[in-house]
Every structure is written in structure tokens, then in C-alpha cells.
Amino acid sequence: MFDQAEIDALLSSVEAQNAPADDGSIQIFSRHRRDSEPVEIREYDFRRPERIRKEELRAMETLHEAFARNLGASLTSFLRAITEVSIAQIEQMTYAEFIGGLPNPTSYTLLESPALEGSLGLELSPLIIYPIIDRLLGGGGASDELYIPQRPLTAIEARLVRQILTRAASALTDAWKEIAKATFTLGDMETNPLLVQFVPPDELVVVVRFELRMSKRAGGMALCIPSKVMDGVVEKLSARNWFGPASGAAQGGAWQPVIAARLNEAAVNLTAILAETSITVREMQHLEVGDVIVSSKEAHEPVMLCVEGRPKFLARAGQHRGQRAVEVISPQSPGRHAEA
């Protein structure tokens, strides 16, 4: 019988004889490759598959560039200070990685829309929150010595921040109307992002990071789009649909309301022709103040009302509140003109 010490010594000697020499090289065997051929080794994380293609990320960037411009213009008007919003980065990661990279405390709000499968997350950095609050409460908002407190927002501060977030939701609605009929509204707001778990930690999300700059102060803003929301709009984000020309019917349907709205605001010139007659050049040269020009048109007959020089209505001349005025009687019939 062997004792345990002798058995261990025997196993150790066998392992020493069979152990291969470690020369520091890595051997990868394949039936289609010789051992002498170089091999490139890359790391791949199966927990983070790249589900969003590069052209779709570029389309997302183009989409949110319009959002950044609209939000910058809205904040400039609201704060009465030049505010610039620009895209800093767009990437895809897991939700746990996104949450783990956010500061605590911060402002993290859910954007909800019935037209989408889920919600979006919008984070606004304290580095720009407190300069905006300082501006809204009467400060200059540009001081380099502005203190950034490391505490949750007070009730008054949170209410002021929601005014900024409301404008962000409106600008995002305008940007997303091309790919989804989504109207975003503000949901719950938390200062601790770890308390907001509206998607699983291992779910893939697309994060669009922005930079907000007001005077000498700057801070970040991040928009988190879950993969289940992306799945509903990913087809419309393809390079062909987003950048390619649309059909004539589609273009007409999309632009018709816009053109009609612009035309309704256009100014036109109205001209009332009381009467028409003709005189010679000699008579015109001898006209003096007080001369009377007589036409064959009766005084009770309607006058012609022209829009941009084109006859459109028949009207009656008169006064209204002490000013000359015409009252529209009827539309002008095609081919009919004022009588001389």
C-alpha cells in the first residue's frame, strides 16, 4: 500500500514529464492554415454584440444634430444668453455601463411617448444645471467661481430644471417626427441614476452625448435609447430611407402642410380700381390741381378689387371708422373685367 505522500510525489513526476516547454508563443491550430503563418487575435465580448450598424449610427447622429440646433435656439431665447448644443459622441453599450458612468447626484429623467415601445433616458450634468439655475434666478451665469454643490436638487431647483427639460422634450419631438410619430413628455426625475432601472442592466442601448455651452460654462447631456426602441425605428434609419430621395408623392404629402402654412402667412397687395378711362398725352400734360377726370362708369356700380394685380372680387367703396374702405360683394367671374 502507498501512503498519500508517495502518491502525490508520483503524480508530480508524471506532470513534470508531460508538461510542454513554455516558449511564450501561442499556437492556434487550423486545418486550413500552416503553423508558421501569423495570426491576428482580437478580443470579442459576447455580452456586447454590435447590433446597430455604422450607417444607422450615422443616421442617428444626423437626426440629433437637428435636435441640438433646435434645443440651442430654444434655450438661447429662454435664458436670454447664447447657448450652444452640439453632439460630442454617439456609441452603443450596455445599460449598466451607461448608468455606471453617470455622476451621482445628477438629473436623470425619463422621456415617455405612447408611440414607442419604451422610454428614453435623458441625463443633464450638474456642471451646466447650476449655471442655468443661476441665470434663471437673476445671476450672470458666467462666473468662473460658481460653486457646484454635491447634493440632490432641491424642489425649487428641480422645478427650474424641468423647464429646461420640457424644451428638450419638445425639440426631440420635432426631430423624431421624421421617423416616428412620437410626442415626448417628461416622466419621473431622479438625482441618483442607479434608482432608474427601466431596462435590464445587460440590455444594449445607444447613447448620444451632447455638450451644452453657455458663456464660459459647459456641461454634458446624454440621451439613452434602449434597443427595444431602436428596433421599432431602425428600418427608417437605414441609409437608403434617410438620405435617399423620396418619391414625388411622398415629398408632396410631407411638404404640403408646411407650404400651406407658409402661404397662409404670406402678405399680398390689394388694389381697388374705382374706374378706368383714357386720355391723350396732351391732356395729361395739361392736368392741374382741381381738374376732374370723368369716366363712363356709374357711381353706384361696384369697383374691382385686385390681388397682386389680378381681378378677384367685386366690392363697394365706402368708409369704415373714418377710413376709406371697400366691402366685398362677390367673387369676380372669369373673363369679366371692370367697365370703363
C-alpha positions in Angstrom: 0.0 0.0 0.0 1.2 3.5 -0.8 0.6 6.4 1.5 -0.7 9.7 0.4 2.8 11.3 0.3 4.1 8.7 -2.2 1.0 9.1 -4.4 1.5 12.9 -4.6 5.1 12.5 -5.5 4.3 10.1 -8.3 1.7 12.4 -9.8 4.1 15.3 -9.6 6.7 13.4 -11.5 4.3 12.4 -14.3 3.0 16.0 -14.7 6.6 17.3 -14.9 7.5 14.8 -17.7 4.3 15.6 -19.8 4.4 19.4 -19.4 5.2 21.2 -22.7 8.0 23.7 -22.8 6.7 27.2 -22.4 8.4 29.4 -25.1 6.0 32.3 -24.7 4.3 31.7 -28.2 0.7 30.9 -28.7 -0.2 28.1 -31.1 -3.5 28.2 -32.9 -4.2 25.1 -35.0 -6.4 25.0 -38.1 -6.8 22.6 -41.0 -6.6 25.5 -43.5 -3.5 27.2 -42.1 0.1 26.3 -41.5 1.6 26.8 -38.1 4.2 29.3 -39.5 1.5 31.8 -40.7 0.9 34.9 -38.5 -2.4 35.0 -36.7 -4.2 38.2 -35.5 -6.0 37.8 -32.3 -8.8 40.2 -31.3 -10.9 40.3 -28.2 -14.7 39.8 -28.6 -17.2 40.3 -25.8 -20.2 38.1 -26.4 -22.1 40.1 -23.8 -21.9 43.2 -26.1 -22.8 42.3 -29.7 -22.7 45.2 -32.1 -26.4 45.2 -33.0 -26.6 48.7 -34.5 -24.8 49.2 -37.9 -22.5 52.1 -38.5 -24.7 53.7 -41.2 -27.6 53.6 -38.7 -25.4 55.3 -36.1 -24.6 58.0 -38.7 -28.3 58.4 -39.4 -28.9 58.8 -35.6 -26.2 61.4 -35.5 -27.7 63.4 -38.3 -31.2 63.1 -36.7 -29.9 64.5 -33.4 -27.9 67.3 -35.0 -31.2 68.9 -35.8 -32.4 68.3 -32.2 -29.2 70.0 -30.9 -29.8 73.0 -33.2 -33.4 73.4 -32.2 -32.6 73.0 -28.5 -29.8 75.5 -28.6 -32.1 78.1 -30.2 -34.9 77.4 -27.7 -32.5 77.7 -24.7 -31.0 80.9 -26.1 -34.4 82.5 -26.3 -35.5 81.2 -22.9 -32.3 82.1 -21.0 -31.6 85.3 -23.0 -28.0 84.1 -23.3 -26.3 82.4 -26.2 -26.5 78.7 -25.6 -24.8 76.2 -27.9 -25.7 72.5 -28.1 -23.6 70.1 -30.1 -23.1 66.3 -30.4 -20.0 65.1 -28.7 -20.2 61.3 -29.2 -22.6 58.5 -30.1 -21.9 54.9 -29.1 -23.6 51.7 -28.1 -23.1 50.0 -24.7 -25.0 48.1 -22.1 -27.3 50.0 -19.8 -25.2 49.0 -16.7 -22.1 50.6 -18.3 -24.1 53.8 -19.1 -25.5 54.1 -15.6 -22.1 53.3 -14.0 -20.5 56.2 -15.9 -23.0 58.9 -14.7 -22.3 61.2 -11.8 -24.2 61.0 -8.6 -26.1 63.2 -7.9 -27.3 64.4 -11.3 -30.5 65.0 -13.1 -31.8 61.8 -14.8 -35.3 62.0 -16.4 -37.4 59.6 -18.4 -38.9 60.7 -21.7 -42.1 58.8 -22.5 -44.2 58.5 -25.6 -47.2 56.2 -26.3 -46.0 55.7 -29.9 -42.8 53.9 -28.8 -42.2 50.5 -27.2 -40.3 52.0 -24.2 -39.0 55.2 -22.6 -35.8 57.2 -23.2 -33.4 58.4 -20.6 -32.1 62.0 -20.5 -29.3 63.0 -18.2 -28.3 66.6 -17.6 -24.9 67.2 -15.9 -24.7 69.4 -12.7 -21.9 71.3 -14.4 -24.4 73.0 -16.6 -27.5 72.7 -14.4 -26.3 75.2 -11.7 -25.1 77.8 -14.2 -28.6 77.6 -15.8 -30.3 77.9 -12.4 -28.1 80.8 -11.5 -29.1 82.5 -14.8 -32.8 81.9 -14.2 -32.6 83.4 -10.7 -31.0 86.6 -11.9 -27.3 85.8 -11.9 -25.0 86.3 -14.8 -24.4 82.5 -15.2 -20.8 83.2 -16.5 -18.8 83.4 -13.3 -15.8 81.1 -13.2 -16.2 80.8 -9.4 -19.7 79.4 -9.4 -20.0 76.7 -6.8 -21.3 73.3 -7.9 -22.8 71.7 -4.8 -22.5 67.9 -4.5 -26.1 67.3 -3.3 -29.5 66.4 -4.8 -31.6 69.1 -6.3 -34.0 71.0 -4.1 -37.7 71.2 -5.0 -37.3 74.7 -6.5 -34.2 73.7 -8.4 -35.9 70.6 -9.8 -38.8 72.7 -11.0 -36.5 75.1 -12.8 -34.6 72.2 -14.4 -37.9 70.7 -15.6 -38.5 73.9 -17.6 -35.2 73.2 -19.5 -36.2 69.5 -19.9 -39.6 70.4 -21.3 -37.9 72.4 -24.1 -35.6 69.4 -24.7 -38.6 67.1 -25.0 -40.3 69.5 -27.5 -37.1 69.7 -29.6 -36.8 66.0 -29.6 -40.4 65.6 -30.7 -39.7 67.8 -33.7 -36.6 65.8 -34.6 -38.2 62.4 -34.2 -41.3 63.3 -36.3 -39.4 62.1 -39.4 -39.0 58.5 -38.1 -41.8 58.1 -35.6 -44.9 60.0 -34.7 -43.7 60.3 -31.1 -44.7 63.1 -28.7 -42.3 63.1 -25.8 -43.4 64.1 -22.3 -41.4 64.2 -19.0 -41.7 61.3 -16.7 -40.0 60.6 -13.4 -36.9 62.5 -12.5 -34.2 61.2 -10.1 -30.9 62.6 -8.8 -29.5 59.1 -8.3 -29.3 57.3 -11.7 -28.9 53.9 -10.0 -32.5 54.2 -8.9 -33.8 54.3 -12.5 -33.9 50.8 -13.9 -36.4 51.0 -16.8 -34.4 48.4 -18.9 -32.4 45.4 -17.8 -28.7 46.1 -16.9 -27.4 43.9 -19.7 -29.6 45.4 -22.5 -27.9 47.2 -25.3 -28.5 51.0 -25.5 -27.5 53.7 -27.9 -26.1 56.8 -26.0 -26.0 60.2 -27.7 -23.8 62.6 -25.8 -24.1 66.3 -26.2 -22.2 69.3 -24.9 -24.1 72.4 -23.7 -22.2 75.6 -23.6 -23.5 78.9 -22.1 -21.0 81.8 -21.9 -17.9 80.4 -20.1 -19.7 77.4 -18.6 -20.1 74.0 -20.2 -21.6 70.6 -19.3 -22.8 67.4 -20.7 -26.1 65.9 -21.6 -26.7 62.3 -22.5 -29.7 60.7 -24.3 -30.1 56.9 -23.7 -32.1 55.0 -26.3 -32.8 51.3 -25.4 -32.5 48.7 -28.1 -36.2 47.9 -28.0 -37.0 51.5 -29.0 -34.3 51.3 -31.7 -35.9 48.1 -33.1 -39.1 50.0 -33.9 -37.3 52.7 -35.9 -34.2 51.0 -37.2 -35.7 50.4 -40.6 -36.4 54.1 -41.1 -32.9 54.9 -40.1 -31.3 52.9 -42.9 -29.1 55.0 -45.2 -31.4 54.5 -48.2 -34.5 55.7 -46.5 -32.9 58.5 -44.5 -30.6 60.0 -47.1 -32.1 58.8 -50.3 -34.6 60.9 -52.3 -38.2 60.2 -51.6 -40.9 59.7 -54.3 -42.8 62.6 -55.6 -46.0 61.6 -53.8 -44.2 61.2 -50.5 -42.5 64.5 -50.9 -45.8 66.2 -51.7 -47.5 64.6 -48.8 -44.8 65.7 -46.4 -44.3 69.2 -47.6 -47.9 70.2 -48.4 -48.8 71.2 -44.8 -45.6 73.2 -44.5 -46.1 75.0 -47.7 -49.7 75.7 -46.9 -48.8 77.1 -43.5 -46.1 79.4 -45.1 -48.5 80.6 -47.8 -51.2 81.5 -45.2 -48.7 83.9 -43.6 -47.6 85.5 -46.9 -48.5 89.2 -47.4 -50.3 90.2 -50.7 -51.2 93.6 -52.1 -54.8 94.6 -52.6 -55.8 97.2 -55.1 -59.3 98.7 -55.6 -59.9 100.1 -59.1 -62.6 102.7 -58.8 -62.9 103.3 -62.6 -61.0 103.3 -65.8 -60.8 105.7 -68.7 -58.4 107.0 -71.3 -57.0 110.5 -72.1 -54.4 111.8 -74.6 -50.9 112.7 -73.8 -51.6 116.3 -74.5 -54.5 116.3 -71.9 -52.2 114.6 -69.4 -49.6 117.2 -69.8 -52.1 120.0 -69.1 -53.6 118.4 -66.0 -53.6 120.8 -63.0 -54.7 120.6 -59.4 -58.5 120.6 -59.2 -59.2 119.1 -62.6 -61.9 116.5 -62.7 -61.4 113.2 -64.8 -64.8 111.8 -65.8 -65.4 108.1 -66.7 -68.4 106.4 -68.2 -68.8 104.3 -65.1 -71.8 105.0 -62.9 -71.1 106.0 -59.2 -73.3 103.2 -57.8 -71.6 100.4 -59.8 -69.1 98.1 -57.9 -65.4 98.6 -58.0 -62.9 95.9 -58.9 -60.7 94.5 -56.1 -57.4 93.1 -57.4 -55.0 90.8 -55.6 -51.4 91.3 -56.8 -52.8 93.0 -59.9 -55.3 90.1 -60.7 -59.0 90.8 -60.6 -60.6 88.7 -57.8 -63.6 90.4 -56.2 -66.3 92.9 -56.8 -66.6 95.4 -54.0 -68.5 98.6 -52.9 -66.5 101.7 -51.9 -67.2 103.5 -48.7 -65.9 104.4 -45.2 -65.2 102.4 -42.1 -64.3 104.0 -38.8 -63.2 107.2 -40.6 -61.1 105.4 -43.2 -61.6 104.6 -46.8 -62.7 101.0 -47.2 -64.3 98.6 -49.7 -66.9 95.9 -48.9 -66.5 92.7 -50.8 -69.8 91.8 -52.7 -69.0 88.8 -54.7 -66.1 86.9 -56.4 -65.0 88.1 -59.8 -66.3 85.9 -62.6 -63.6 84.5 -65.0 -63.2 86.8 -68.1 -65.2 89.6 -66.6 -63.5 93.0 -66.1 -64.4 96.4 -64.7 -66.5 98.5 -67.0 -64.9 101.7 -68.2 
